[in-house]
Amino acid sequence: MKFKSNKLLLGAAVMAMCAVAPAFAADAAADYPNKTINMICTHGAGGDTDYNARLISRLLEKELGVSVVVNNVPGANGSIALTQYKDENPDGYTLIATNAMSLSSNEASGLSDYGYEAFEPVAVYGKQCGENLLVRADDPSNTLEELINASKEKPETIKLGIAMGGSSYVAALIMAQDKGAQFALVDAGGDGAERMTSLLGGHIDVTIAPYTLAKEYIESGKVKSICTLMSERLPAVPSIPTAKESGVPNLVIDTLYAILAPKGTDPAVVEKLNAAVLKIVNNSEEYKEAIKVYNFQEPYALNVQDSINRLKELREHMMSYAEYLQ
């Protein structure tokens, strides 16, 4: 009987501990955050990923009541930061701001050996204004067909600046696979700002960058947009055709911004962060005005599960090109 009583006491103790654990986790989440949050941006200052990371971080400070400090750790299309911080302490005080296209294309190209599942997705929270295929104003090509034909006439001569493993690299691959384009690919930097500088400086002849970064140069007559790589024309600039309607139907790249946490971060903390992001995106007039001006887009944000589902869809799409990318 004494042995049986000891077993009963042990069982009761285990049950008590199990009951306390969720309560402890809930208390920890309730107290979160109580110190500075570090937001690691996977791309360089001045680019679109950086802009959106800083915008959401600034508004998160107001919503959460703590400092949210953005640190840029650029390189290798975001994979340097993603690799460095994916195994960081999962306490909710280190977050990663990136874009879903980089995350998916890096894995598909072999630039990294992990995808979204190596993290705890917090939120997919914004749409890019669309990557544009760009040339300098004095380039003789005015359409996608003309540009691709020019690359065939002078194989490996026209320099296309891309981010190795990134969406621009995927775009170059699709043009080569589907239309026989023969550009000379040049790794011209991990974000659009770097590639724009190279294009304007004459170091490359063609590049792919977000419309936001190209807008002032298009309007000043220094650069021409051959097409947008979005699935639809950007409402703010309906005169720029899509690559899909320009004869390359598979050349569609829609970029979404995302916040990730290290694997193992408390789900309650992830949900709390997601709720804060959704509140900002859906209710903040400052946010809405900023993305209208910079992204030329309407507010867009997903809950945790929908963010995971969307990242999964994007990964599957990119992995379908993996054998050609590696």
C-alpha positions as CSV (number, residue, x, y, z in Angstrom):
1,M,0.0,0.0,0.0
2,K,2.9,2.4,0.8
3,F,4.4,1.7,-2.7
4,K,1.0,2.4,-4.3
5,S,0.6,5.6,-2.3
6,N,4.0,6.8,-3.5
7,K,3.0,6.2,-7.1
8,L,-0.2,8.1,-6.6
9,L,1.7,11.0,-5.1
10,L,4.2,11.0,-8.0
11,G,1.4,10.9,-10.5
12,A,-0.3,13.8,-8.8
13,A,2.9,15.8,-8.8
14,V,3.4,15.2,-12.6
15,M,-0.2,16.3,-13.3
16,A,0.4,19.4,-11.2
17,M,3.5,20.3,-13.1
18,C,1.7,19.8,-16.4
19,A,-1.0,22.1,-15.3
20,V,1.5,24.8,-14.2
21,A,3.5,24.7,-17.5
22,P,0.8,26.3,-19.7
23,A,0.1,28.9,-17.1
24,F,3.7,29.7,-16.8
25,A,4.0,30.1,-20.6
26,A,0.9,32.3,-20.6
27,D,2.3,34.5,-17.9
28,A,5.6,34.8,-19.9
29,A,3.6,35.8,-23.0
30,A,1.6,38.3,-21.0
31,D,4.8,39.9,-19.8
32,Y,6.1,40.1,-23.3
33,P,7.7,42.3,-24.4
34,N,9.5,44.0,-21.6
35,K,12.8,45.0,-23.3
36,T,14.2,46.0,-26.7
37,I,13.4,43.8,-29.7
38,N,16.1,43.4,-32.3
39,M,14.8,43.3,-35.9
40,I,17.3,41.8,-38.2
41,C,16.8,43.0,-41.8
42,T,18.2,40.5,-44.4
43,H,18.8,43.2,-47.0
44,G,20.7,46.4,-47.2
45,A,19.7,49.9,-46.2
46,G,17.8,51.8,-48.9
47,G,16.1,48.8,-50.4
48,D,12.4,47.9,-50.3
49,T,12.8,45.1,-47.7
50,D,14.6,47.6,-45.5
51,Y,12.0,50.3,-46.0
52,N,9.1,47.9,-45.0
53,A,11.1,46.5,-42.1
54,R,11.7,50.0,-40.7
55,L,8.2,51.1,-41.2
56,I,6.6,48.2,-39.4
57,S,9.3,48.3,-36.7
58,R,8.6,52.0,-36.0
59,L,4.9,51.3,-35.6
60,L,5.5,48.2,-33.5
61,E,7.4,50.4,-31.0
62,K,4.2,52.4,-30.5
63,E,2.0,49.3,-30.3
64,L,4.2,47.2,-28.0
65,G,5.6,49.9,-25.9
66,V,9.3,48.9,-26.3
67,S,12.1,49.9,-28.7
68,V,12.4,47.9,-31.9
69,V,15.8,48.4,-33.3
70,V,16.5,47.5,-37.0
71,N,19.9,46.1,-37.9
72,N,20.8,45.4,-41.5
73,V,22.8,42.2,-42.1
74,P,22.8,42.0,-45.9
75,G,24.5,39.6,-48.3
76,A,23.8,36.6,-50.5
77,N,20.2,37.5,-51.1
78,G,19.4,37.5,-47.4
79,S,20.9,34.1,-46.7
80,I,23.7,35.5,-44.5
81,A,21.3,37.0,-42.0
82,L,18.8,34.1,-42.2
83,T,21.6,31.6,-41.5
84,Q,23.2,33.6,-38.8
85,Y,20.0,34.3,-36.8
86,K,17.7,31.2,-37.5
87,D,19.1,29.5,-34.4
88,E,19.2,32.6,-32.2
89,N,17.7,32.4,-28.7
90,P,13.9,31.9,-29.3
91,D,12.9,34.4,-26.6
92,G,11.0,36.7,-28.9
93,Y,13.6,39.5,-28.7
94,T,15.3,38.7,-32.0
95,L,13.1,38.8,-35.1
96,I,14.0,38.7,-38.8
97,A,12.5,40.9,-41.5
98,T,12.9,39.5,-44.9
99,N,10.9,38.9,-48.1
100,A,9.3,35.6,-49.0
101,M,10.8,35.4,-52.4
102,S,14.4,35.5,-51.1
103,L,13.6,32.8,-48.5
104,S,12.1,30.5,-51.1
105,S,14.5,31.2,-54.0
106,N,17.6,30.8,-51.8
107,E,16.5,27.2,-50.9
108,A,15.5,26.4,-54.5
109,S,18.9,27.6,-55.8
110,G,20.9,25.8,-53.2
111,L,22.1,29.1,-51.7
112,S,20.7,27.8,-48.4
113,D,19.6,24.3,-47.2
114,Y,16.5,25.4,-45.3
115,G,13.2,27.1,-45.9
116,Y,10.4,28.8,-44.0
117,E,10.1,25.6,-41.8
118,A,13.4,26.5,-40.1
119,F,11.6,29.5,-38.5
120,E,8.5,30.4,-36.7
121,P,6.6,32.6,-39.2
122,V,5.2,35.7,-37.4
123,A,3.4,37.4,-40.3
124,V,3.4,37.9,-44.0
125,Y,2.5,41.6,-43.9
126,G,3.0,43.4,-47.2
127,K,3.2,43.3,-51.0
128,Q,6.0,44.7,-53.1
129,C,5.2,47.2,-55.8
130,G,6.6,44.7,-58.3
131,E,10.0,43.9,-59.8
132,N,10.6,45.7,-63.1
133,L,12.9,44.7,-65.9
134,L,15.0,47.9,-66.5
135,V,17.4,49.3,-69.1
136,R,19.0,52.7,-69.5
137,A,17.0,55.2,-71.5
138,D,19.4,55.0,-74.5
139,D,18.9,51.2,-74.9
140,P,17.4,50.4,-78.3
141,S,15.0,47.8,-76.8
142,N,11.6,48.9,-75.8
143,T,9.8,45.6,-75.4
144,L,10.6,42.3,-73.7
145,E,10.6,40.5,-77.1
146,E,13.1,43.1,-78.5
147,L,15.4,42.7,-75.4
148,I,15.4,38.9,-75.6
149,N,16.1,39.0,-79.3
150,A,19.0,41.4,-78.8
151,S,20.5,38.9,-76.3
152,K,20.3,36.2,-78.9
153,E,21.9,38.3,-81.6
154,K,24.8,39.1,-79.2
155,P,25.1,36.0,-77.0
156,E,26.7,36.6,-73.5
157,T,27.3,40.3,-74.4
158,I,24.3,42.1,-72.8
159,K,25.0,42.2,-69.0
160,L,22.0,41.4,-66.9
161,G,22.6,42.3,-63.2
162,I,21.0,39.9,-60.8
163,A,21.2,38.8,-57.2
164,M,22.5,35.2,-57.4
165,G,19.8,32.9,-56.1
166,G,17.2,35.7,-55.8
167,S,14.1,36.5,-57.7
168,S,16.1,38.4,-60.4
169,Y,18.1,35.2,-61.0
170,V,14.9,33.2,-61.2
171,A,13.6,35.7,-63.8
172,A,16.8,35.3,-65.9
173,L,16.5,31.6,-65.8
174,I,12.8,31.6,-66.9
175,M,13.7,33.9,-69.9
176,A,16.6,31.6,-70.8
177,Q,14.5,28.4,-70.4
178,D,11.3,29.6,-72.1
179,K,12.6,32.0,-74.7
180,G,16.2,31.1,-75.2
181,A,17.6,34.4,-73.9
182,Q,21.4,34.6,-73.7
183,F,22.3,37.3,-71.3
184,A,25.6,37.5,-69.5
185,L,24.6,37.2,-65.9
186,V,26.4,39.4,-63.4
187,D,26.0,39.2,-59.7
188,A,25.3,42.9,-59.0
189,G,24.2,42.8,-55.4
190,G,21.6,41.3,-53.1
191,D,19.1,44.2,-53.2
192,G,17.6,46.4,-55.8
193,A,19.3,49.6,-54.7
194,E,22.7,48.1,-55.4
195,R,21.6,46.9,-58.8
196,M,20.1,50.3,-59.7
197,T,23.5,51.9,-58.9
198,S,25.3,49.5,-61.2
199,L,22.8,50.1,-64.0
200,L,23.0,53.9,-63.8
201,G,26.8,53.6,-63.6
202,G,27.0,51.6,-66.8
203,H,28.4,48.5,-65.1
204,I,25.5,46.4,-66.3
205,D,23.0,46.9,-69.2
206,V,19.9,45.4,-67.8
207,T,18.6,44.7,-64.3
208,I,15.6,43.8,-62.2
209,A,14.5,46.0,-59.3
210,P,11.3,47.1,-57.5
211,Y,9.4,49.9,-59.2
212,T,9.8,52.0,-56.0
213,L,13.5,52.2,-56.6
214,A,13.3,52.8,-60.3
215,K,10.4,55.4,-60.2
216,E,12.5,58.6,-60.0
217,Y,14.8,57.4,-62.8
218,I,12.0,56.4,-65.0
219,E,10.2,59.7,-64.5
220,S,13.5,61.6,-65.1
221,G,14.1,59.8,-68.3
222,K,17.3,58.0,-67.2
223,V,15.8,54.5,-67.2
224,K,13.1,52.6,-69.1
225,S,10.9,49.8,-67.6
226,I,10.5,47.1,-70.2
227,C,7.8,45.3,-68.1
228,T,6.7,44.4,-64.6
229,L,7.1,40.9,-63.3
230,M,3.9,41.1,-61.2
231,S,1.0,38.9,-62.1
232,E,-1.0,42.0,-62.9
233,R,-0.2,45.6,-63.9
234,L,0.5,47.9,-61.0
235,P,-2.6,50.1,-60.8
236,A,-0.6,53.2,-60.1
237,V,1.4,52.7,-63.4
238,P,-1.0,50.9,-65.8
239,S,1.2,51.8,-68.8
240,I,3.9,49.3,-67.8
241,P,2.9,45.9,-69.2
242,T,3.4,42.6,-67.4
243,A,6.0,40.0,-68.7
244,K,3.1,37.6,-68.8
245,E,1.3,39.6,-71.4
246,S,4.5,40.4,-73.2
247,G,5.0,36.9,-74.3
248,V,6.6,35.1,-71.3
249,P,3.7,33.7,-69.4
250,N,5.8,31.9,-66.7
251,L,7.7,35.1,-65.8
252,V,5.6,36.0,-62.8
253,I,7.2,37.1,-59.5
254,D,5.0,38.5,-56.7
255,T,7.1,39.4,-53.7
256,L,5.7,39.5,-50.1
257,Y,7.4,40.8,-47.0
258,A,7.6,38.6,-43.9
259,I,8.7,38.6,-40.2
260,L,10.2,35.4,-38.8
261,A,11.2,34.3,-35.4
262,P,13.8,31.7,-34.5
263,K,12.5,28.1,-34.3
264,G,11.0,27.3,-30.9
265,T,9.7,30.8,-30.1
266,D,6.7,30.5,-27.8
267,P,3.5,30.3,-29.9
268,A,1.8,32.7,-27.6
269,V,4.5,35.3,-28.3
270,V,4.3,34.7,-32.0
271,E,0.5,35.2,-31.8
272,K,0.9,38.4,-29.8
273,L,3.4,39.8,-32.4
274,N,1.1,38.8,-35.3
275,A,-1.9,40.5,-33.6
276,A,0.2,43.7,-33.3
277,V,1.2,43.6,-37.0
278,L,-2.3,43.0,-38.1
279,K,-3.6,45.8,-36.0
280,I,-1.0,48.2,-37.5
281,V,-1.6,47.1,-41.1
282,N,-5.4,47.2,-40.8
283,N,-5.8,50.3,-38.6
284,S,-2.8,52.6,-38.8
285,E,-3.4,55.5,-41.2
286,E,0.3,56.3,-41.0
287,Y,1.0,52.8,-42.3
288,K,-1.6,52.9,-45.0
289,E,-0.4,56.2,-46.4
290,A,3.2,55.1,-46.3
291,I,2.7,51.9,-48.3
292,K,0.4,53.7,-50.7
293,V,3.3,56.1,-51.5
294,Y,6.2,53.6,-51.4
295,N,4.7,50.2,-52.3
296,F,1.8,51.6,-54.4
297,Q,-0.2,48.9,-52.7
298,E,-3.2,48.5,-50.4
299,P,-2.8,47.0,-46.8
300,Y,-2.1,43.3,-46.8
301,A,-1.4,41.1,-43.8
302,L,-2.1,37.5,-42.8
303,N,-2.6,35.7,-39.5
304,V,0.0,33.1,-38.4
305,Q,-1.6,30.0,-40.0
306,D,-2.4,31.9,-43.3
307,S,1.2,33.2,-43.3
308,I,2.5,29.7,-43.0
309,N,0.2,28.5,-45.8
310,R,1.3,31.3,-48.1
311,L,5.0,30.7,-47.5
312,K,4.4,27.0,-48.2
313,E,2.7,27.9,-51.6
314,L,5.6,30.2,-52.5
315,R,8.2,27.5,-51.6
316,E,6.4,24.9,-53.7
317,H,6.4,27.2,-56.7
318,M,10.1,28.0,-56.4
319,M,11.1,24.4,-55.7
320,S,9.5,23.5,-59.1
321,Y,12.5,25.3,-60.6
322,A,15.1,23.8,-58.3
323,E,16.7,21.5,-60.8
324,Y,17.4,24.4,-63.1
325,L,18.5,26.8,-60.4
326,Q,21.2,24.7,-58.8
